[in-house]
Amino acid sequence: MGPKNVSEIMSRNVRSVQRGTPLLDAVKEMHLHNIGALVVTEQGRPVGIFSERDLLKRVVATGLDPRGATVDQAMTGKLISIPPDEAFASLCEKMHVGNFRHLPVIDGERLVGMVSVRDVLGVVAREGLGAAAAIVTGRRTGGSRPAKKSRKPARRAAKGKKARKR
């Protein structure tokens, strides 16, 4: 059976940078560790996230010079996170609806992990698509149900409408 909650699939070795870190240092950190996002902290507390998408949208697309900028200028400041005991299905829904590729896992005010689309796909790879869908929807897998018959003709007849003959 697949994971029941976020803590079962999250990465615990989360990379972070302090607010005010030079942008190029943050990008080098991401490259060095082959990761797509860093949590930005201030006095040990998570205050934002800097991702590959932020690099493209807020640096490359706007022409911001990365040599003189800090991570604060490109990060997403409104930090959306998830608790470690959140259900796997809820995580998938939140990532899908919010279009998130990375979600920091925060317990109280403490950063305890990171969940990425890669982590979710790992579940699909291990459990199979049908099993992963069952985890998300809460439905059993196995047999298939026969398709329901359409009730439209019965409704038309009940309303007194006749079907046209051709």
C-alpha positions as CSV (number, residue, x, y, z in Angstrom):
1,M,0.0,0.0,0.0
2,G,1.2,3.5,-0.8
3,P,2.0,6.4,1.5
4,K,-0.7,7.6,3.9
5,N,0.9,11.0,4.6
6,V,3.5,13.6,3.5
7,S,6.1,12.5,6.0
8,E,6.4,9.1,4.3
9,I,7.6,10.6,1.0
10,M,9.2,14.0,1.8
11,S,12.9,14.7,1.5
12,R,14.3,15.4,4.9
13,N,17.6,16.9,3.7
14,V,16.2,20.3,2.7
15,R,18.5,22.9,1.3
16,S,18.0,26.5,2.3
17,V,19.6,29.9,2.0
18,Q,19.4,33.0,4.2
19,R,17.5,36.0,3.1
20,G,20.0,38.4,1.5
21,T,22.0,35.6,-0.1
22,P,23.4,36.6,-3.5
23,L,21.3,35.2,-6.3
24,L,24.2,33.5,-8.1
25,D,25.1,31.7,-4.8
26,A,21.5,30.4,-4.6
27,V,21.5,29.2,-8.2
28,K,24.9,27.5,-7.7
29,E,23.6,25.7,-4.6
30,M,20.6,24.4,-6.6
31,H,23.0,23.3,-9.4
32,L,25.4,21.7,-7.0
33,H,22.7,19.6,-5.3
34,N,20.6,19.0,-8.4
35,I,17.5,20.4,-6.8
36,G,14.7,22.7,-8.2
37,A,14.0,24.8,-5.2
38,L,15.5,26.3,-2.0
39,V,13.7,27.5,1.1
40,V,14.6,31.0,2.0
41,T,15.0,31.5,5.8
42,E,15.3,34.4,8.2
43,Q,16.7,33.7,11.7
44,G,16.1,30.0,11.0
45,R,12.4,30.5,10.1
46,P,11.1,29.8,6.5
47,V,10.0,33.0,4.8
48,G,9.9,32.1,1.1
49,I,11.0,29.8,-1.6
50,F,13.2,30.2,-4.6
51,S,12.7,27.9,-7.5
52,E,13.7,27.3,-11.1
53,R,10.4,28.9,-12.1
54,D,11.3,32.0,-10.1
55,L,14.6,32.1,-11.8
56,L,12.9,32.1,-15.2
57,K,10.0,34.5,-14.4
58,R,11.7,37.0,-12.1
59,V,15.3,37.0,-13.3
60,V,15.6,35.9,-16.9
61,A,12.3,37.2,-18.2
62,T,12.6,40.6,-16.5
63,G,16.3,41.1,-17.3
64,L,17.3,41.3,-13.6
65,D,21.1,41.1,-13.3
66,P,21.8,38.0,-11.2
67,R,25.3,39.2,-10.4
68,G,24.0,42.1,-8.2
69,A,20.7,40.7,-7.1
70,T,19.8,38.8,-3.9
71,V,17.5,35.9,-3.5
72,D,14.9,38.2,-1.9
73,Q,14.4,39.9,-5.2
74,A,13.5,36.7,-7.0
75,M,11.9,34.5,-4.4
76,T,8.2,33.8,-3.9
77,G,7.6,35.5,-0.6
78,K,4.1,34.0,0.1
79,L,5.2,30.7,1.4
80,I,2.7,27.9,0.9
81,S,3.6,24.8,2.9
82,I,2.1,21.6,4.1
83,P,2.4,19.8,7.5
84,P,4.1,16.4,7.7
85,D,0.9,14.6,8.8
86,E,-1.1,15.9,5.8
87,A,-2.7,13.0,3.8
88,F,-1.0,12.0,0.6
89,A,-4.3,12.7,-1.3
90,S,-4.5,16.2,0.1
91,L,-0.9,16.8,-0.9
92,C,-1.6,15.8,-4.5
93,E,-4.7,18.0,-4.6
94,K,-2.8,21.0,-3.2
95,M,0.1,20.6,-5.7
96,H,-2.3,20.2,-8.6
97,V,-4.7,23.1,-7.8
98,G,-1.8,25.5,-6.8
99,N,0.4,24.4,-9.7
100,F,3.2,23.7,-7.3
101,R,6.3,21.6,-8.1
102,H,7.8,22.0,-4.6
103,L,6.1,22.3,-1.2
104,P,8.1,22.9,2.0
105,V,7.0,20.7,4.9
106,I,6.7,22.7,8.0
107,D,5.9,21.5,11.5
108,G,4.8,24.5,13.6
109,E,7.4,27.0,12.5
110,R,10.2,24.5,11.8
111,L,11.2,23.3,8.4
112,V,11.3,19.5,8.4
113,G,11.2,18.6,4.7
114,M,10.4,19.3,1.1
115,V,8.0,17.4,-1.2
116,S,8.4,17.7,-4.9
117,V,6.5,16.4,-8.0
118,R,9.5,14.0,-8.3
119,D,8.6,12.5,-4.9
120,V,4.9,12.1,-6.0
121,L,6.0,10.5,-9.2
122,G,8.2,8.1,-7.2
123,V,5.0,6.8,-5.6
124,V,3.4,6.3,-9.0
125,A,6.5,4.5,-10.3
126,R,6.6,2.2,-7.2
127,E,2.9,1.6,-6.7
128,G,1.7,1.8,-10.3
129,L,-0.7,4.4,-11.7
130,G,-3.9,2.5,-10.6
131,A,-2.7,2.1,-7.0
132,A,-1.6,5.7,-6.8
133,A,-5.0,6.9,-8.1
134,A,-6.6,4.7,-5.5
135,I,-4.5,6.3,-2.8
136,V,-5.5,9.8,-4.0
137,T,-9.2,9.0,-4.5
138,G,-9.6,6.6,-1.6
139,R,-11.1,4.0,-4.0
140,R,-10.2,0.4,-4.3
141,T,-8.5,-0.9,-7.4
142,G,-9.2,-4.2,-9.0
143,G,-12.2,-5.0,-11.0
144,S,-14.0,-2.6,-13.2
145,R,-17.7,-1.7,-13.0
146,P,-19.9,-2.1,-16.0
147,A,-21.0,1.2,-17.5
148,K,-24.4,2.6,-16.5
149,K,-27.1,2.6,-19.1
150,S,-28.2,6.0,-20.2
151,R,-31.5,7.1,-18.6
152,K,-32.2,9.8,-21.2
153,P,-34.8,7.8,-23.2
154,A,-36.8,7.1,-20.1
155,R,-36.7,10.8,-19.1
156,R,-38.0,11.8,-22.5
157,A,-40.8,9.4,-22.4
158,A,-41.7,10.5,-18.9
159,K,-41.9,14.1,-20.1
160,G,-44.1,13.2,-23.0
161,K,-41.5,13.9,-25.7
162,K,-41.4,11.5,-28.6
163,A,-38.3,10.5,-30.3
164,R,-38.1,11.5,-34.0
165,K,-38.2,8.7,-36.5
166,R,-36.0,9.1,-39.5
